[in-house]
Structures are given as C-alpha cells and as structure tokens.
Amino acid sequence: MMKTRIKGIVAGVAALMAAQGAAAQDEITVAYFLEWPMPFQYAKVNGEYDEALGMKVNWVSFDTGTAMSAAMASGDVQIAVSQGVPPFVVAASAGQDLQIVDVAVSYSDNDNCVVRADLEIDKSSAGELAGKKVAVPLGTAAHYGFLKQMSHFGVDLGSLEVVDMAPAEGAAALSQGSVDMACGWGGALRRMREHGNVLLTGAEKEELGILVFDVTSVPASFAAEQGDVLAKFLKVTADANAKWNSGDHTAEMLPVIAKDSGMDEADTEATIGTFVFPGVGDQLSDKWLGGGAQEFMKGVADVFVQAGSIDAALDSYENAVNAAPLTSAKGM
C-alpha cells in the first residue's frame, strides 16, 4: 500500500513536469500551509511582498508538500514556503527540476507520530505496534520520521497496515479509534496528542539523526529566469524572521500570524514556540545550505529507496540547492 501510493505520487509529478513553465511577469503564486504559523505571514498580511517585488503575490494554502510539488510541476505555483524535505526529495528523485533556496524553519518537536492512549504503548514497548493500523501522510517529513522510528524500534513495516492520510484526517481517525497511530504536524499533531502519546521526543529523535526542517523551494526555471524577484522575496522573509527572532515584536506579530494561520493565539504561540527560524548567515553555513542539507537529502532518499517507496535516489543532491538568491538577499 505504502509503496503503491508513493509511486502514484511520483508518477503524478512526472506526468505534470512537461507542463511546467515560467511564471507570469506581473504576478506570482506562492504555496503555504494553514495551521503552520510563521513570521512571513506577518509580512504577507501587510502586503510587504507585493511592495518589495512590485507585483501581485497570490497565496494558496496546501495540505501536503507533495501537493506543492505537483503544483510547481504544473506551473500553477512558483514558490513553495515551508515544504518538507522528504516531499521535496521525492519530487527531485523523480526528476522534477526543483531547487531549495532557503531553510524556512527547523522543528523537531512539531512533527511526530502519536500512539492511541488506550494501547498504553511507549518507547519501552514499541514492538507491540506490530499488526497495528497507522495513518501516515506519505512522502512527507512525518513519513520519513515514521520510517526511521520504526527502524529504530525494530518494527517490521510489513506487519503494519499503513494508510495514506493528511494530518488532519489522521488526527480525526485517531480520535475515533479507527487507527492505532497517526503521524503529522502542527495543529493536527496537537489534536493527536489529546488522544495519545509520542514514542520519542524531539531531542530523542535528533539523537537518532531524525532532523526535521522545511525549505522554501522553487522550480529551477523560475530561479534562473526571475532570480532578482526570488532574492527580493527571500529578503522580505528573512526580515520578518529577524523581527520575530528579536523577541521585541511578539505582541504586534502574534495576533496577525494567528489569524492568517486559522488558529487562536494560544495555539499559535504554543506551535511557533517549538520552531527555530535560522538567520541568513546560519542558513548559508555548512550546517544547512553549505552542505548539510544536501547530505541530509541523500540520507532521506536512501531511506525511501530501502523502504521501497521510491525506485532510486539521485547520486547527489548538490544541484537541488541554489544558494545564490539567498546570498543576493543577504546583500540587499
């Protein structure tokens, strides 16, 4: 089931690739997630992107990173904000010419799997998951974390009934008792935790090499043809992150971000409190775009190949990262 669904996603991406084209000069469309609060939304609401780019910026919300890849392949979306690394890797491995242009957010406690409370399964008894039904959004960061955790606990993937569900659907299924474990992020993960427990904390996952971060991604053609527009976009994002990171503008920014995320302020504060927004200098360092992201993508791809989720990994993901627009933004 899992292999079939992922290959369906890959096939869908490949089928759309031929339609990919350059963005219109007078406006662009940007993908983002609801219930995933980030500083850029403050700039989004206040029209700072339109002003800096000198064009209309259309914003469209998506449920998964795999859908973002498909929308970029079809030419409907030019920039995807906070796309998970695994869905990016699935698309890049299938041959879609996408590039990472910044590190949108790092988070290890806000993407996880939750086991239904009445099963009373924790990390000391994770082997009892064998034979259980699990809701996983395939080809996402949550999917990668799920695979790595099951490998760590020695749970045979073949023994599990894995169903492809977006996080919100997985949360609902967990609350109804129709699945035994669900994986996801953001508001959906918070709802999952009302009905169960995680097996590993964020810190414990990081010790196992399960990093969790999202990126801003674009079609390579867009980066090549509209590099200046992209650099200006990244500059606005970086400025919003810096404003939030200063800690001096929380009262001003939080209500705006919450409303745009479709969340109340308390949930927004709880979610964004688990996020880290690296500065531009940090993003351009060896830890991230200077080499770390490329190595991590190769690791993710190899795990997916071993799991039978994708046919093959690229030899290298060096060409999947383009730091030039962010470098230009740093100089603005």
C-alpha positions as CSV (number, residue, x, y, z in Angstrom):
1,M,0.0,0.0,0.0
2,M,2.7,2.5,1.0
3,K,4.9,1.7,-2.0
4,T,1.9,1.9,-4.4
5,R,0.8,5.3,-3.0
6,I,4.3,6.9,-3.1
7,K,4.8,5.6,-6.7
8,G,1.5,7.1,-7.6
9,I,2.7,10.5,-6.2
10,V,5.9,10.2,-8.2
11,A,4.0,9.3,-11.4
12,G,1.7,12.2,-10.9
13,V,4.6,14.6,-10.5
14,A,6.3,13.1,-13.6
15,A,3.2,13.5,-15.7
16,L,2.9,17.2,-14.8
17,M,6.5,18.0,-15.4
18,A,6.0,18.6,-19.1
19,A,3.6,21.4,-18.4
20,Q,6.0,23.3,-16.1
21,G,6.6,26.8,-17.4
22,A,7.9,30.2,-16.4
23,A,5.8,32.4,-14.2
24,A,4.0,35.4,-15.5
25,Q,5.9,38.6,-15.1
26,D,3.1,40.6,-13.5
27,E,2.3,38.2,-10.6
28,I,3.4,35.0,-8.9
29,T,1.6,32.4,-6.8
30,V,3.1,31.1,-3.5
31,A,2.1,28.0,-1.7
32,Y,2.0,27.7,2.1
33,F,0.3,25.7,4.9
34,L,-2.5,26.7,7.2
35,E,-2.1,25.9,10.9
36,W,1.6,26.3,10.4
37,P,2.4,29.8,11.9
38,M,5.5,31.5,10.7
39,P,6.8,35.2,10.7
40,F,6.5,35.5,6.9
41,Q,2.7,35.6,7.4
42,Y,3.0,39.0,9.1
43,A,4.7,40.4,6.0
44,K,2.2,38.5,3.8
45,V,-0.8,40.1,5.5
46,N,0.8,43.6,5.5
47,G,1.5,43.5,1.7
48,E,5.2,43.6,2.2
49,Y,5.9,41.0,-0.5
50,D,3.8,42.8,-3.2
51,E,5.6,46.1,-2.3
52,A,9.1,44.6,-2.4
53,L,8.5,42.6,-5.6
54,G,6.5,45.3,-7.4
55,M,3.9,42.7,-8.4
56,K,0.8,40.9,-7.1
57,V,1.6,37.9,-4.9
58,N,-1.2,35.3,-4.8
59,W,-1.1,32.9,-1.8
60,V,-2.6,29.4,-1.9
61,S,-2.8,27.0,1.0
62,F,-2.0,23.3,0.7
63,D,-2.4,20.2,2.8
64,T,0.8,18.4,2.0
65,G,4.3,19.1,0.5
66,T,3.6,16.5,-2.2
67,A,0.7,18.6,-3.5
68,M,3.1,21.6,-3.5
69,S,5.5,19.7,-5.8
70,A,2.7,18.9,-8.2
71,A,1.5,22.5,-8.3
72,M,5.0,23.7,-9.1
73,A,5.3,21.0,-11.8
74,S,2.1,22.2,-13.5
75,G,3.3,25.8,-13.4
76,D,0.4,26.8,-11.0
77,V,2.8,27.7,-8.2
78,Q,6.2,29.5,-8.5
79,I,7.4,29.4,-4.8
80,A,6.5,26.9,-2.0
81,V,7.2,28.2,1.5
82,S,7.9,25.6,4.2
83,Q,7.8,22.5,2.0
84,G,9.1,19.4,3.9
85,V,12.4,18.0,2.9
86,P,11.0,14.4,2.2
87,P,8.4,15.5,-0.3
88,F,11.0,17.7,-2.0
89,V,13.3,14.7,-2.2
90,V,10.5,12.5,-3.6
91,A,9.9,15.0,-6.4
92,A,13.6,15.7,-7.1
93,S,14.3,12.0,-7.2
94,A,11.6,11.5,-9.8
95,G,13.3,14.0,-12.0
96,Q,11.4,17.2,-11.2
97,D,13.8,20.1,-11.5
98,L,13.2,21.8,-8.1
99,Q,15.7,23.8,-6.0
100,I,15.9,24.6,-2.3
101,V,16.5,28.3,-1.8
102,D,16.3,28.8,1.9
103,V,15.7,26.9,5.2
104,A,12.2,28.0,6.2
105,V,12.1,26.5,9.7
106,S,13.7,23.9,11.8
107,Y,11.5,21.9,14.2
108,S,11.9,18.5,15.9
109,D,9.0,18.6,18.4
110,N,6.3,19.6,15.9
111,D,6.4,16.6,13.6
112,N,5.8,13.3,15.2
113,C,3.8,10.1,15.5
114,V,1.2,9.6,18.2
115,V,0.0,6.2,19.6
116,R,-3.6,5.9,20.8
117,A,-3.6,6.3,24.6
118,D,-5.6,3.2,25.4
119,L,-3.0,0.9,23.8
120,E,-0.5,2.1,26.5
121,I,2.4,1.6,24.2
122,D,5.6,3.7,24.8
123,K,9.2,3.5,23.7
124,S,9.8,0.6,26.0
125,S,7.0,-1.5,24.4
126,A,7.1,-0.1,20.8
127,G,7.3,-3.7,19.5
128,E,3.6,-4.1,20.3
129,L,2.9,-1.9,17.3
130,A,3.3,-4.9,15.1
131,G,-0.1,-5.6,13.3
132,K,-1.5,-2.1,14.1
133,K,-3.1,0.4,11.7
134,V,-1.1,3.6,11.1
135,A,-2.2,6.9,9.4
136,V,0.8,8.4,7.6
137,P,0.9,11.3,5.1
138,L,3.1,9.6,2.6
139,G,6.2,11.3,1.1
140,T,6.4,13.9,3.8
141,A,8.6,14.7,6.8
142,A,6.2,12.8,9.0
143,H,6.6,9.7,6.7
144,Y,10.4,9.9,6.9
145,G,10.3,10.2,10.7
146,F,7.8,7.3,10.9
147,L,10.2,5.1,8.9
148,K,13.2,6.0,11.0
149,Q,11.4,5.4,14.2
150,M,10.0,2.0,13.2
151,S,13.6,1.1,12.1
152,H,14.9,2.2,15.4
153,F,12.4,0.1,17.3
154,G,12.7,-2.9,15.1
155,V,9.1,-2.8,14.0
156,D,8.6,-4.7,10.7
157,L,6.9,-2.3,8.2
158,G,5.3,-5.3,6.5
159,S,3.4,-6.1,9.8
160,L,1.7,-2.7,9.8
161,E,-1.3,-1.5,7.9
162,V,-0.2,1.9,6.6
163,V,-2.9,4.2,5.3
164,D,-2.1,7.4,3.5
165,M,-3.9,10.3,5.3
166,A,-3.2,14.0,5.6
167,P,-2.5,15.0,9.2
168,A,-6.0,16.5,9.8
169,E,-7.6,13.2,8.6
170,G,-5.2,11.2,10.7
171,A,-6.0,13.2,13.8
172,A,-9.7,12.6,13.3
173,A,-9.2,8.9,12.7
174,L,-7.1,8.6,15.9
175,S,-9.7,10.4,17.9
176,Q,-12.4,8.0,16.6
177,G,-10.2,4.9,17.3
178,S,-10.2,3.9,13.7
179,V,-6.3,3.9,13.6
180,D,-3.8,2.9,16.3
181,M,-1.2,5.5,15.5
182,A,-1.1,8.7,13.4
183,C,1.7,10.9,12.2
184,G,1.6,14.6,11.4
185,W,2.5,18.1,12.4
186,G,1.2,21.4,13.6
187,G,-2.4,21.8,14.8
188,A,-3.2,18.2,13.7
189,L,-0.3,16.9,15.9
190,R,-1.7,18.8,18.9
191,R,-5.1,17.3,18.3
192,M,-3.5,13.8,18.0
193,R,-1.7,14.3,21.4
194,E,-5.1,14.9,23.0
195,H,-5.8,11.2,22.3
196,G,-2.3,9.6,22.7
197,N,1.4,9.8,23.3
198,V,4.6,10.1,21.3
199,L,7.2,7.4,21.3
200,L,10.2,9.8,21.1
201,T,10.7,13.4,22.0
202,G,12.2,15.9,19.5
203,A,15.6,15.7,21.3
204,E,15.5,11.9,21.2
205,K,14.7,11.9,17.5
206,E,17.6,14.3,16.8
207,E,20.0,11.9,18.6
208,L,18.9,9.3,16.1
209,G,19.6,11.7,13.2
210,I,16.0,12.4,12.5
211,L,16.3,16.1,11.7
212,V,13.1,17.9,10.8
213,F,13.2,21.1,8.8
214,D,11.3,22.7,5.9
215,V,12.6,24.7,3.0
216,T,11.5,27.3,0.5
217,S,11.5,25.6,-2.9
218,V,11.1,26.7,-6.5
219,P,11.2,25.3,-10.0
220,A,14.8,25.7,-11.2
221,S,13.5,27.6,-14.3
222,F,11.9,30.2,-12.0
223,A,15.2,30.7,-10.1
224,A,17.1,31.1,-13.4
225,E,14.6,33.4,-15.1
226,Q,13.5,35.5,-12.1
227,G,16.4,35.4,-9.7
228,D,16.0,39.1,-8.7
229,V,12.3,38.6,-7.9
230,L,13.2,35.5,-5.8
231,A,16.0,37.3,-3.9
232,K,13.6,40.1,-3.0
233,F,11.1,37.5,-1.8
234,L,13.7,35.8,0.4
235,K,14.8,39.2,1.7
236,V,11.2,40.0,3.0
237,T,11.1,36.6,4.6
238,A,14.4,37.0,6.3
239,D,13.5,40.4,7.6
240,A,10.2,39.0,9.0
241,N,12.2,36.2,10.7
242,A,14.7,38.6,12.2
243,K,11.9,40.8,13.5
244,W,10.3,37.8,15.2
245,N,13.6,36.4,16.5
246,S,14.4,39.7,18.2
247,G,11.6,39.0,20.7
248,D,10.7,42.7,20.6
249,H,7.7,42.4,18.3
250,T,5.8,39.3,19.6
251,A,2.7,41.3,20.8
252,E,2.5,43.0,17.4
253,M,3.1,40.0,15.2
254,L,1.4,37.1,17.0
255,P,-2.2,38.1,16.5
256,V,-1.7,38.7,12.8
257,I,0.1,35.4,12.3
258,A,-2.5,33.6,14.3
259,K,-5.4,34.9,12.3
260,D,-3.7,34.2,9.0
261,S,-2.9,30.6,10.1
262,G,-6.5,30.0,11.0
263,M,-5.6,29.4,14.7
264,D,-6.3,31.0,18.1
265,E,-3.4,32.9,19.7
266,A,-2.8,30.4,22.4
267,D,-2.3,27.5,19.9
268,T,-0.3,29.7,17.6
269,E,2.1,30.7,20.5
270,A,2.4,27.0,21.5
271,T,3.2,25.9,18.0
272,I,5.6,28.7,16.9
273,G,7.4,28.3,20.3
274,T,8.7,24.9,19.0
275,F,10.0,26.5,15.8
276,V,13.5,27.8,15.0
277,F,14.0,30.3,12.2
278,P,17.7,30.3,11.2
279,G,19.2,33.6,10.2
280,V,20.6,34.1,6.7
281,G,24.2,33.6,7.8
282,D,23.3,30.4,9.5
283,Q,21.4,29.1,6.5
284,L,24.3,29.7,4.2
285,S,26.7,27.9,6.6
286,D,27.9,24.3,6.2
287,K,25.2,23.1,8.6
288,W,22.5,24.0,6.1
289,L,22.8,25.1,2.5
290,G,26.6,24.9,2.5
291,G,26.5,21.1,2.6
292,G,24.4,19.7,5.4
293,A,21.0,20.0,3.6
294,Q,22.5,18.1,0.6
295,E,23.8,15.3,2.7
296,F,20.5,15.0,4.6
297,M,18.5,14.8,1.4
298,K,20.7,12.0,0.2
299,G,20.0,10.2,3.5
300,V,16.3,10.7,3.2
301,A,16.3,9.4,-0.4
302,D,18.3,6.3,0.6
303,V,15.8,5.5,3.4
304,F,12.9,5.8,0.9
305,V,14.7,3.5,-1.6
306,Q,15.3,0.9,1.2
307,A,11.7,1.1,2.1
308,G,10.6,0.6,-1.5
309,S,8.9,3.9,-1.5
310,I,10.8,5.3,-4.5
311,D,12.7,3.4,-7.2
312,A,16.0,5.2,-6.9
313,A,17.9,8.1,-5.3
314,L,20.0,10.6,-7.2
315,D,23.8,10.2,-6.9
316,S,23.9,13.6,-5.3
317,Y,21.5,16.4,-4.3
318,E,24.1,19.2,-4.8
319,N,22.2,20.6,-7.8
320,A,18.9,20.6,-5.8
321,V,20.2,23.5,-3.7
322,N,20.7,27.0,-5.1
323,A,22.1,29.4,-2.5
324,A,22.6,32.3,-5.0
325,P,19.2,34.0,-4.4
326,L,19.7,34.0,-0.6
327,T,23.2,35.2,-1.0
328,S,21.9,38.1,-3.1
329,A,19.2,38.8,-0.5
330,K,21.8,39.0,2.2
331,G,23.4,41.8,0.3
332,M,20.2,43.8,0.0
